[in-house]
């Protein structure tokens, strides 16, 4: 190989490497990305308030809980609302494996809730709140899937999607706590 062809080969390899690095940076979950991760920085005010709400709920639910199946299963469901990326202000690396785990946990929480509907006899009002909680979990699953499957999603779009997902977890938590509180009042 002569000098000119070596130089052309090196330039070509450099362009390919630059292309892959650019794709990895601008499109973290793309086919070309080496490490399919994205660092999400949550809103600190929103995170503090949410963490306080979760802690308050845990304390009050332990103090005022009935000894029923709903109270017992609440501990299992609460795990999805206590994820580090939801309750801490620091940046969180969100890999595709972490999204898969998150999706699995949300599905398990939905199944746990659906099991409760079979085993418990809820009033009409309790059932309405129950249905809202299940619908919210299904929406969470869809949002997680959208992020997981969005290979051509840019960093800017991912930031918006993760922010929306964070907000959805918060609203889902509120929906679930309302359901729980209604079941404890009856």
Backbone as ProteinMPNN parsed JSONL, in Angstrom:
{"seq_chain_A": "XXXXXXXXXXXXXXXXXXXXXXXXXXXXXXXXXXXXXXXXXXXXXXXXXXXXXXXXXXXXXXXXXXXXXXXXXXXXXXXXXXXXXXXXXXXXXXXXXXXXXXXXXXXXXXXXXXXXXXXXXXXXXXXXXXXXXXXXXXXXXXXXXXXXXXXXXXXXXXXXXXXXXXXXXXXXXXXXXXXXXXXXXX", "coords_chain_A": {"N_chain_A": [[0.84, -1.16, 0.0], [0.583, 2.139, -0.881], [1.662, 5.467, 0.167], [-0.325, 7.39, -0.3], [-2.757, 5.951, -0.481], [-2.829, 4.91, 2.09], [-3.149, 7.218, 3.565], [-5.65, 8.085, 2.639], [-7.199, 5.955, 3.546], [-6.884, 6.251, 6.337], [-8.05, 8.782, 6.705], [-10.654, 8.174, 5.889], [-11.362, 6.235, 7.864], [-11.167, 7.903, 10.074], [-13.255, 9.72, 9.547], [-15.448, 7.99, 9.712], [-15.23, 7.198, 12.418], [-15.616, 9.696, 13.653], [-18.197, 10.203, 12.787], [-19.61, 8.143, 14.138], [-19.103, 8.862, 16.798], [-20.369, 11.376, 16.851], [-23.025, 10.63, 16.323], [-23.483, 9.06, 18.585], [-23.354, 11.013, 20.553], [-25.358, 12.974, 19.818], [-27.61, 11.39, 19.354], [-28.365, 9.379, 21.607], [-29.528, 6.779, 21.924], [-29.335, 5.567, 19.496], [-28.776, 3.319, 16.682], [-26.098, 3.414, 16.062], [-24.871, 4.15, 18.406], [-22.495, 3.509, 20.909], [-22.489, 3.177, 23.725], [-25.502, 2.933, 24.978], [-26.787, 5.142, 26.6], [-28.247, 7.81, 28.523], [-27.877, 10.831, 30.215], [-29.875, 12.094, 32.643], [-30.984, 15.044, 34.105], [-32.878, 15.835, 36.722], [-35.483, 18.198, 37.629], [-34.778, 20.151, 40.361], [-36.474, 21.318, 42.334], [-38.948, 20.109, 41.867], [-38.217, 17.463, 42.35], [-37.469, 17.5, 45.081], [-39.933, 18.163, 46.319], [-41.455, 15.962, 45.504], [-40.045, 13.812, 46.695], [-40.466, 14.446, 49.374], [-43.262, 14.147, 49.469], [-43.491, 11.379, 48.981], [-42.118, 10.341, 51.218], [-43.765, 11.348, 53.276], [-46.145, 10.015, 52.668], [-45.354, 7.347, 53.067], [-44.898, 7.368, 55.836], [-47.447, 8.1, 56.916], [-49.04, 6.079, 55.832], [-48.077, 3.83, 57.105], [-48.718, 4.358, 59.731], [-51.522, 4.728, 59.771], [-52.606, 2.53, 58.504], [-54.856, -0.081, 57.616], [-55.184, -3.542, 58.408], [-55.209, -4.952, 55.854], [-55.344, -6.452, 52.549], [-54.804, -4.551, 50.562], [-53.264, -2.621, 51.897], [-51.041, -4.173, 52.521], [-50.031, -4.827, 49.987], [-49.39, -2.376, 49.035], [-46.834, -1.668, 49.806], [-45.265, -3.12, 48.013], [-45.976, -1.934, 45.579], [-45.175, 0.646, 45.989], [-42.469, 0.665, 45.53], [-41.866, 1.302, 42.848], [-42.168, 4.002, 42.823], [-40.119, 4.968, 44.297], [-37.694, 5.078, 43.037], [-34.269, 5.86, 42.414], [-33.686, 7.847, 40.448], [-35.967, 9.317, 40.472], [-36.184, 10.372, 43.003], [-33.843, 11.642, 43.75], [-31.685, 14.457, 43.334], [-29.491, 14.44, 41.753], [-27.701, 13.864, 38.625], [-28.814, 11.232, 36.553], [-27.847, 8.277, 34.996], [-29.366, 6.856, 32.315], [-29.712, 3.919, 30.999], [-30.474, 1.579, 28.347], [-30.945, -0.87, 29.514], [-31.661, -0.146, 32.097], [-34.031, 1.163, 31.539], [-35.489, -1.028, 30.625], [-35.653, -2.509, 33.008], [-37.094, -0.687, 34.573], [-39.491, -0.63, 33.14], [-40.332, -3.284, 33.475], [-40.755, -3.308, 36.267], [-42.867, -1.473, 36.491], [-44.831, -2.832, 35.067], [-45.111, -5.073, 36.749], [-46.132, -3.801, 39.019], [-48.587, -2.968, 38.007], [-49.791, -5.46, 37.522], [-49.917, -6.379, 40.147], [-51.741, -4.539, 41.197], [-53.965, -5.216, 39.617], [-54.401, -7.817, 40.523], [-55.268, -7.219, 43.071], [-57.781, -6.201, 42.517], [-59.221, -8.464, 41.998], [-59.068, -9.899, 44.364], [-59.978, -8.22, 46.377], [-62.892, -6.524, 47.577], [-63.996, -3.816, 46.352], [-65.605, -0.648, 46.84], [-67.853, 1.349, 44.783], [-66.776, 3.941, 44.455], [-64.113, 3.513, 45.273], [-63.352, 1.734, 43.277], [-63.371, 3.39, 41.023], [-61.191, 5.094, 41.525], [-59.275, 3.144, 41.605], [-59.288, 2.192, 38.942], [-58.356, 4.496, 37.665], [-55.733, 4.515, 38.656], [-54.672, 2.173, 37.512], [-54.909, 2.786, 34.779], [-53.133, 4.913, 34.682], [-50.727, 3.601, 35.173], [-50.529, 2.056, 32.863], [-50.187, 4.094, 30.994], [-47.683, 4.999, 31.839], [-46.117, 2.779, 31.141], [-46.341, 2.951, 28.347], [-45.013, 5.379, 27.855], [-42.429, 4.786, 28.727], [-41.794, 2.76, 26.923], [-41.853, 4.27, 24.552], [-39.566, 5.861, 24.882], [-37.593, 3.87, 25.082], [-37.739, 2.658, 22.555], [-37.129, 4.653, 20.796], [-34.949, 5.156, 18.699], [-34.026, 7.141, 16.979], [-34.136, 9.431, 18.408], [-33.326, 12.607, 19.549], [-30.987, 14.251, 21.829], [-32.201, 16.503, 22.973], [-34.935, 15.953, 22.65], [-35.043, 13.601, 24.145], [-34.521, 14.62, 26.7], [-36.856, 16.096, 27.148], [-38.704, 13.976, 27.008], [-37.895, 12.369, 29.207], [-38.328, 14.179, 31.261], [-41.112, 14.46, 31.039], [-41.794, 11.821, 31.624], [-40.912, 11.647, 34.26], [-42.652, 13.515, 35.434], [-45.012, 12.144, 34.918], [-44.7, 9.892, 36.562], [-44.906, 11.163, 39.02], [-47.54, 12.156, 38.929], [-48.852, 9.726, 38.705], [-48.2, 8.588, 41.129], [-49.632, 10.283, 42.833], [-52.205, 9.665, 42.024], [-52.313, 6.966, 42.781], [-51.951, 7.227, 45.574], [-54.259, 8.589, 46.257], [-56.194, 6.654, 45.652], [-55.399, 4.706, 47.539], [-55.826, 6.098, 49.97], [-58.579, 6.478, 49.899], [-59.422, 3.817, 50.083], [-58.643, 3.263, 52.651], [-60.249, 4.882, 54.18], [-62.786, 3.857, 54.085]], "CA_chain_A": [[0.0, 0.0, 0.0], [1.413, 3.34, -0.93], [1.39, 6.507, 1.154], [-1.578, 8.073, -0.62], [-3.881, 5.08, -0.12], [-2.855, 4.838, 3.549], [-3.711, 8.482, 4.044], [-7.085, 8.045, 2.313], [-7.798, 4.979, 4.471], [-6.92, 6.865, 7.666], [-9.063, 9.842, 6.666], [-11.942, 7.481, 5.831], [-11.607, 5.685, 9.195], [-11.403, 9.049, 10.958], [-14.604, 10.229, 9.278], [-16.385, 7.006, 10.277], [-15.16, 7.316, 13.878], [-16.242, 10.964, 13.987], [-19.632, 10.013, 12.565], [-20.131, 7.317, 15.231], [-19.064, 9.685, 18.01], [-21.424, 12.392, 16.736], [-24.316, 9.94, 16.486], [-23.584, 8.666, 19.988], [-23.617, 12.209, 21.349], [-26.624, 13.612, 19.483], [-28.688, 10.393, 19.389], [-27.792, 8.399, 22.539], [-30.069, 5.42, 21.809], [-29.344, 5.173, 18.088], [-28.124, 2.08, 16.29], [-24.661, 3.653, 16.021], [-24.352, 4.452, 19.738], [-21.729, 2.444, 21.539], [-23.107, 3.04, 25.04], [-26.845, 3.473, 24.848], [-27.187, 5.775, 27.854], [-28.533, 9.237, 28.51], [-27.838, 11.389, 31.569], [-31.025, 12.967, 32.875], [-30.888, 15.909, 35.275], [-34.246, 16.227, 37.078], [-35.728, 19.506, 38.219], [-34.5, 19.976, 41.794], [-37.643, 21.677, 43.138], [-39.926, 19.046, 41.661], [-37.697, 16.259, 42.996], [-37.57, 17.688, 46.538], [-41.345, 18.058, 46.696], [-41.876, 14.583, 45.294], [-39.418, 12.994, 47.752], [-41.185, 14.755, 50.613], [-44.577, 13.51, 49.355], [-43.309, 9.926, 49.133], [-41.779, 10.091, 52.626], [-44.979, 11.596, 54.073], [-47.081, 8.92, 52.422], [-44.849, 6.146, 53.745], [-45.118, 7.513, 57.276], [-48.876, 8.067, 57.241], [-49.63, 4.784, 55.479], [-47.68, 2.874, 58.139], [-49.417, 4.69, 60.98], [-52.971, 4.634, 59.657], [-53.046, 1.449, 57.623], [-55.635, -1.221, 58.091], [-54.463, -4.793, 58.15], [-55.884, -5.565, 54.714], [-54.475, -6.802, 51.433], [-54.402, -3.32, 49.879], [-52.161, -2.041, 52.678], [-49.869, -5.035, 52.389], [-49.506, -4.753, 48.622], [-48.92, -1.007, 48.788], [-45.376, -1.666, 49.96], [-44.686, -3.609, 46.753], [-46.245, -0.957, 44.53], [-44.431, 1.864, 46.321], [-41.086, 0.556, 45.031], [-41.676, 1.99, 41.566], [-42.173, 5.44, 43.071], [-38.943, 5.313, 45.094], [-36.48, 4.911, 42.236], [-33.283, 6.925, 42.648], [-33.762, 8.94, 39.482], [-37.154, 10.107, 40.794], [-36.116, 10.957, 44.341], [-32.571, 12.327, 43.981], [-31.482, 15.601, 42.457], [-28.289, 14.261, 40.933], [-27.894, 13.307, 37.286], [-28.954, 9.774, 36.511], [-27.595, 7.666, 33.691], [-30.483, 5.996, 31.947], [-29.353, 3.009, 29.913], [-31.616, 0.808, 27.851], [-31.205, -1.919, 30.497], [-32.403, 0.477, 33.192], [-35.395, 1.369, 31.046], [-36.132, -2.347, 30.632], [-35.954, -2.825, 34.411], [-38.169, 0.21, 34.976], [-40.707, -1.107, 32.481], [-40.722, -4.517, 34.147], [-41.282, -2.967, 37.589], [-44.179, -0.848, 36.312], [-45.752, -3.918, 34.7], [-45.366, -5.858, 37.958], [-47.025, -3.006, 39.864], [-49.922, -3.039, 37.394], [-50.307, -6.808, 37.791], [-50.245, -6.409, 41.578], [-53.007, -3.814, 41.344], [-55.047, -6.007, 39.02], [-54.657, -8.913, 41.457], [-56.069, -6.662, 44.165], [-59.176, -6.047, 42.082], [-59.844, -9.782, 42.059], [-59.082, -10.387, 45.742], [-60.641, -7.279, 47.273], [-64.217, -6.091, 47.171], [-63.97, -2.368, 46.458], [-66.845, 0.094, 46.578], [-67.88, 2.003, 43.47], [-65.822, 5.055, 44.489], [-62.778, 2.922, 45.32], [-63.078, 1.162, 41.953], [-63.065, 4.483, 40.103], [-59.806, 5.481, 41.778], [-58.472, 1.983, 41.218], [-59.189, 2.21, 37.481], [-57.453, 5.605, 37.331], [-54.36, 4.085, 38.95], [-54.262, 1.187, 36.495], [-54.729, 3.513, 33.521], [-51.895, 5.691, 34.805], [-49.607, 2.672, 35.017], [-50.452, 1.703, 31.442], [-49.591, 5.257, 30.331], [-46.254, 4.962, 32.158], [-45.52, 1.745, 30.296], [-46.254, 3.467, 26.986], [-43.965, 6.405, 27.798], [-41.134, 4.107, 28.828], [-41.584, 2.102, 25.622], [-41.528, 5.302, 23.565], [-38.159, 6.227, 25.061], [-36.778, 2.684, 24.77], [-37.768, 2.326, 21.136], [-36.848, 5.85, 20.007], [-33.535, 5.156, 18.296], [-33.65, 8.376, 16.294], [-34.502, 10.524, 19.281], [-32.181, 13.455, 19.887], [-30.795, 14.576, 23.25], [-33.216, 17.487, 23.377], [-36.204, 15.229, 22.752], [-34.931, 12.695, 25.287], [-34.664, 15.408, 27.918], [-38.293, 16.366, 27.284], [-39.389, 12.711, 27.299], [-37.605, 11.968, 30.582], [-39.035, 15.119, 32.136], [-42.519, 14.058, 31.001], [-41.891, 10.549, 32.343], [-40.777, 11.995, 35.678], [-43.924, 14.133, 35.797], [-46.034, 11.083, 34.907], [-44.539, 9.114, 37.785], [-45.439, 11.973, 40.117], [-48.999, 12.157, 38.851], [-49.276, 8.362, 38.989], [-48.083, 8.438, 42.578], [-50.774, 10.994, 43.431], [-53.386, 8.86, 41.715], [-52.281, 5.784, 43.629], [-52.164, 7.603, 46.986], [-55.684, 8.899, 46.403], [-56.861, 5.347, 45.726], [-55.062, 4.093, 48.823], [-56.472, 6.828, 51.062], [-60.024, 6.178, 49.83], [-59.658, 2.462, 50.604], [-58.428, 3.259, 54.102], [-61.343, 5.638, 54.815], [-64.012, 3.042, 54.079]], "C_chain_A": [[0.899, 1.242, 0.0], [0.921, 4.39, 0.073], [0.029, 7.167, 0.944], [-2.786, 7.218, -0.217], [-3.979, 4.9, 1.394], [-3.512, 6.083, 4.13], [-5.214, 8.517, 3.798], [-7.804, 7.091, 3.266], [-7.923, 5.573, 5.874], [-7.971, 7.971, 7.744], [-10.461, 9.217, 6.673], [-12.308, 6.905, 7.195], [-11.888, 6.792, 10.216], [-12.798, 9.619, 10.797], [-15.648, 9.282, 9.871], [-16.406, 7.101, 11.799], [-15.837, 8.596, 14.345], [-17.761, 10.872, 13.854], [-20.254, 9.228, 13.725], [-20.156, 8.102, 16.542], [-20.17, 10.749, 17.997], [-22.804, 11.766, 16.939], [-24.535, 9.532, 17.933], [-23.938, 9.871, 20.849], [-25.009, 12.769, 21.078], [-27.823, 12.672, 19.576], [-28.243, 9.231, 20.271], [-28.31, 6.963, 22.396], [-30.071, 4.912, 20.37], [-28.614, 3.853, 17.874], [-26.605, 2.221, 16.36], [-24.042, 3.897, 17.396], [-23.652, 3.245, 20.334], [-22.327, 2.14, 22.91], [-24.464, 3.705, 24.978], [-27.334, 3.986, 26.207], [-27.445, 7.254, 27.628], [-28.519, 9.713, 29.954], [-28.966, 12.394, 31.722], [-30.822, 13.732, 34.168], [-32.305, 16.365, 35.628], [-34.307, 17.64, 37.651], [-35.632, 19.363, 39.737], [-35.713, 20.29, 42.672], [-38.691, 20.57, 43.068], [-39.497, 17.773, 42.401], [-37.806, 16.357, 44.514], [-39.006, 17.515, 47.019], [-41.841, 16.621, 46.587], [-41.323, 13.668, 46.386], [-40.13, 13.208, 49.072], [-42.576, 14.105, 50.606], [-44.496, 12.003, 49.567], [-43.016, 9.586, 50.595], [-42.997, 10.286, 53.529], [-45.984, 10.464, 53.893], [-46.644, 7.651, 53.145], [-45.121, 6.211, 55.245], [-46.594, 7.394, 57.626], [-49.505, 6.724, 56.901], [-49.245, 3.712, 56.497], [-48.455, 3.114, 59.431], [-50.898, 4.357, 60.888], [-53.462, 3.442, 58.843], [-53.88, 0.411, 58.35], [-54.795, -2.465, 57.823], [-55.202, -5.54, 57.039], [-54.884, -5.792, 53.577], [-53.969, -5.565, 50.69], [-53.22, -2.682, 50.594], [-50.887, -2.86, 52.516], [-49.223, -4.909, 51.011], [-48.98, -3.357, 48.274], [-47.41, -0.924, 48.901], [-44.687, -2.129, 48.685], [-44.823, -2.569, 45.639], [-45.41, 0.3, 44.745], [-43.003, 1.846, 45.785], [-40.87, 1.304, 43.724], [-41.615, 3.502, 41.74], [-40.958, 5.908, 43.866], [-37.631, 5.126, 44.331], [-35.566, 6.117, 42.433], [-33.45, 8.106, 41.699], [-34.98, 9.824, 39.729], [-36.989, 10.9, 42.089], [-34.813, 11.685, 44.652], [-32.367, 13.417, 42.93], [-30.292, 15.435, 41.513], [-28.655, 13.698, 39.553], [-27.971, 11.797, 37.37], [-28.689, 9.291, 35.101], [-28.704, 6.66, 33.425], [-30.081, 5.154, 30.737], [-30.605, 2.267, 29.459], [-31.953, -0.326, 28.827], [-31.997, -1.357, 31.685], [-33.839, 0.772, 32.781], [-36.161, 0.05, 31.014], [-36.548, -2.739, 32.051], [-37.118, -1.974, 34.906], [-39.501, -0.255, 34.398], [-41.225, -2.372, 33.157], [-41.347, -4.222, 35.515], [-42.662, -2.321, 37.493], [-45.215, -1.899, 35.932], [-46.106, -4.776, 35.913], [-46.302, -5.109, 38.907], [-48.449, -3.04, 39.321], [-50.56, -4.394, 37.657], [-50.716, -6.936, 39.259], [-51.567, -5.688, 41.826], [-54.175, -4.613, 40.779], [-55.396, -7.215, 39.886], [-55.52, -8.439, 42.624], [-57.535, -6.552, 43.766], [-59.933, -7.367, 42.142], [-60.048, -10.205, 43.514], [-59.819, -9.481, 46.726], [-61.993, -6.889, 46.695], [-64.309, -4.584, 47.392], [-65.343, -1.771, 46.181], [-66.752, 0.755, 45.204], [-66.845, 3.129, 43.42], [-64.377, 4.534, 44.49], [-62.386, 2.359, 43.96], [-62.721, 2.236, 40.926], [-61.616, 4.936, 40.277], [-58.837, 4.359, 41.4], [-58.23, 1.984, 39.703], [-58.262, 3.336, 37.021], [-55.994, 5.214, 37.563], [-53.847, 3.102, 37.903], [-54.023, 1.872, 35.154], [-53.429, 4.314, 33.545], [-50.67, 4.8, 34.632], [-49.433, 2.252, 33.56], [-49.822, 2.86, 30.652], [-48.09, 5.334, 30.614], [-45.534, 3.942, 31.286], [-45.328, 2.253, 28.872], [-45.141, 4.499, 26.864], [-42.577, 5.783, 27.886], [-40.802, 3.411, 27.511], [-41.223, 3.107, 24.536], [-40.061, 5.704, 23.663], [-37.259, 5.076, 24.638], [-36.654, 2.453, 23.266], [-37.438, 3.508, 20.23], [-35.394, 5.969, 19.629], [-33.11, 6.465, 17.646], [-34.029, 9.609, 17.108], [-33.255, 11.299, 19.695], [-32.107, 13.699, 21.4], [-31.879, 15.523, 23.751], [-34.573, 16.798, 23.579], [-36.178, 14.27, 23.935], [-35.095, 13.442, 26.604], [-36.14, 15.707, 28.185], [-39.04, 15.089, 27.655], [-39.138, 12.252, 28.735], [-38.277, 12.902, 31.581], [-40.527, 14.753, 32.197], [-42.744, 12.74, 31.753], [-41.816, 10.79, 33.848], [-42.095, 12.588, 36.189], [-45.043, 13.092, 35.84], [-45.919, 10.183, 36.131], [-45.129, 9.866, 38.972], [-46.96, 11.955, 40.094], [-49.566, 10.766, 39.124], [-49.228, 8.087, 40.482], [-49.273, 9.1, 43.271], [-52.062, 10.216, 43.203], [-53.448, 7.629, 42.617], [-52.54, 6.138, 45.093], [-53.616, 7.969, 47.236], [-56.485, 7.61, 46.517], [-56.636, 4.7, 47.09], [-55.813, 4.776, 49.967], [-57.978, 6.564, 51.074], [-60.291, 4.78, 50.384], [-59.483, 2.415, 52.115], [-59.537, 3.995, 54.846], [-62.594, 4.794, 54.947], [-64.066, 2.086, 55.241]], "O_chain_A": [[1.841, 1.354, 0.784], [-0.102, 4.21, 0.733], [-0.679, 7.464, 1.906], [-3.746, 7.746, 0.344], [-5.077, 4.754, 1.93], [-4.317, 6.01, 5.058], [-5.971, 8.94, 4.672], [-8.899, 7.395, 3.74], [-8.956, 5.415, 6.525], [-8.694, 8.08, 8.735], [-11.347, 9.686, 7.386], [-13.443, 7.065, 7.644], [-12.73, 6.641, 11.101], [-13.454, 9.962, 11.781], [-16.626, 9.733, 10.467], [-17.477, 7.086, 12.406], [-16.564, 8.579, 15.338], [-18.508, 11.387, 14.686], [-21.307, 9.608, 14.236], [-21.119, 8.016, 17.305], [-20.822, 10.988, 19.013], [-23.646, 12.318, 17.648], [-25.646, 9.645, 18.452], [-24.74, 9.756, 21.777], [-25.764, 13.016, 22.018], [-28.938, 13.118, 19.849], [-27.793, 8.206, 19.759], [-27.587, 6.021, 22.722], [-30.743, 3.928, 20.063], [-27.93, 3.345, 18.763], [-25.904, 1.261, 16.68], [-22.82, 3.855, 17.538], [-24.145, 2.118, 20.273], [-22.636, 0.989, 23.219], [-24.551, 4.932, 24.931], [-28.166, 3.364, 26.867], [-26.939, 7.863, 26.685], [-29.093, 9.06, 30.826], [-29.012, 13.409, 31.028], [-30.524, 13.142, 35.206], [-32.88, 17.191, 34.919], [-33.301, 18.192, 38.097], [-36.332, 18.541, 40.329], [-35.953, 19.591, 43.657], [-39.244, 20.153, 44.086], [-40.326, 17.091, 43.004], [-38.199, 15.388, 45.165], [-39.267, 16.813, 47.996], [-42.553, 16.128, 47.461], [-42.053, 12.845, 46.938], [-40.371, 12.254, 49.811], [-43.016, 13.573, 51.626], [-45.336, 11.421, 50.253], [-43.597, 8.651, 51.146], [-43.235, 9.49, 54.437], [-46.599, 10.012, 54.859], [-47.46, 6.964, 53.76], [-45.529, 5.22, 55.85], [-46.952, 6.656, 58.544], [-50.41, 6.272, 57.603], [-50.015, 2.779, 56.727], [-48.803, 2.167, 60.137], [-51.467, 3.775, 61.811], [-54.649, 3.372, 58.527], [-53.647, 0.079, 59.512], [-53.809, -2.415, 57.088], [-55.75, -6.62, 57.259], [-53.73, -5.371, 53.652], [-52.824, -5.541, 50.238], [-52.268, -2.248, 49.945], [-49.793, -2.31, 52.391], [-47.997, -4.89, 50.897], [-48.214, -3.193, 47.325], [-46.775, -0.177, 48.156], [-43.642, -1.594, 48.313], [-43.897, -2.358, 44.856], [-44.988, 0.942, 43.783], [-42.394, 2.901, 45.607], [-39.803, 1.88, 43.511], [-41.066, 4.203, 40.891], [-40.783, 7.106, 44.085], [-36.569, 5.028, 44.945], [-36.029, 7.245, 42.597], [-33.36, 9.256, 42.128], [-35.028, 10.957, 39.251], [-37.581, 11.967, 42.251], [-34.69, 12.287, 45.718], [-32.822, 13.301, 41.791], [-30.122, 16.219, 40.579], [-29.735, 13.148, 39.341], [-27.273, 11.168, 38.165], [-29.233, 9.823, 34.134], [-28.941, 5.741, 34.21], [-30.109, 5.625, 29.599], [-31.651, 2.323, 30.104], [-33.118, -0.703, 28.955], [-32.894, -2.018, 32.209], [-34.759, 0.642, 33.589], [-37.348, 0.012, 31.34], [-37.653, -3.237, 32.268], [-38.021, -2.474, 35.577], [-40.517, -0.27, 35.094], [-42.428, -2.51, 33.383], [-42.358, -4.823, 35.877], [-43.531, -2.591, 38.322], [-46.346, -1.863, 36.417], [-47.262, -5.162, 36.088], [-47.169, -5.72, 39.531], [-49.407, -3.13, 40.088], [-51.745, -4.468, 37.98], [-51.746, -7.535, 39.57], [-52.413, -6.174, 42.577], [-55.244, -4.679, 41.386], [-56.564, -7.596, 39.972], [-56.392, -9.165, 43.101], [-58.426, -6.784, 44.583], [-61.151, -7.381, 42.316], [-61.072, -10.795, 43.857], [-60.237, -9.933, 47.792], [-62.203, -6.922, 45.483], [-64.656, -4.129, 48.482], [-66.132, -2.307, 45.402], [-65.709, 0.721, 44.552], [-66.115, 3.251, 42.436], [-63.524, 5.067, 43.781], [-61.238, 2.485, 43.535], [-61.87, 2.019, 40.064], [-60.9, 5.137, 39.295], [-57.725, 4.608, 40.936], [-57.101, 1.798, 39.247], [-57.472, 3.152, 36.094], [-55.123, 5.545, 36.759], [-52.702, 3.203, 37.463], [-53.046, 1.573, 34.468], [-52.713, 4.38, 32.546], [-49.688, 5.206, 34.011], [-48.307, 2.11, 33.084], [-49.019, 2.63, 29.748], [-47.311, 5.693, 29.732], [-44.458, 4.222, 30.756], [-44.286, 2.021, 28.258], [-44.404, 4.499, 25.878], [-41.655, 6.211, 27.192], [-39.666, 3.467, 27.041], [-40.376, 2.824, 23.689], [-39.39, 5.87, 22.645], [-36.279, 5.278, 23.921], [-35.585, 2.095, 22.772], [-37.468, 3.368, 19.007], [-34.675, 6.801, 20.183], [-31.949, 6.858, 17.753], [-34.219, 10.694, 16.559], [-32.262, 10.718, 20.134], [-33.041, 13.391, 22.141], [-32.407, 15.342, 24.848], [-35.263, 17.045, 24.568], [-37.171, 14.136, 24.65], [-35.743, 12.943, 27.524], [-36.611, 15.583, 29.316], [-39.914, 15.113, 28.522], [-40.062, 11.797, 29.409], [-38.742, 12.46, 32.632], [-41.126, 14.739, 33.272], [-43.756, 12.567, 32.431], [-42.575, 10.198, 34.616], [-42.587, 12.203, 37.25], [-45.92, 13.154, 36.701], [-46.934, 9.757, 36.681], [-45.777, 9.268, 39.83], [-47.596, 11.76, 41.13], [-50.641, 10.64, 39.71], [-50.112, 7.429, 41.03], [-49.852, 8.529, 44.196], [-52.907, 10.125, 44.093], [-54.505, 7.294, 43.151], [-53.27, 5.424, 45.78], [-54.15, 7.692, 48.31], [-57.356, 7.488, 47.379], [-57.575, 4.207, 47.716], [-56.371, 4.104, 50.834], [-58.58, 6.44, 52.141], [-61.285, 4.575, 51.081], [-60.118, 1.601, 52.785], [-59.742, 3.749, 56.035], [-63.388, 5.016, 55.861], [-65.031, 1.333, 55.376]]}, "name": "protein", "num_of_chains": 1, "seq": "XXXXXXXXXXXXXXXXXXXXXXXXXXXXXXXXXXXXXXXXXXXXXXXXXXXXXXXXXXXXXXXXXXXXXXXXXXXXXXXXXXXXXXXXXXXXXXXXXXXXXXXXXXXXXXXXXXXXXXXXXXXXXXXXXXXXXXXXXXXXXXXXXXXXXXXXXXXXXXXXXXXXXXXXXXXXXXXXXXXXXXXXXX"}
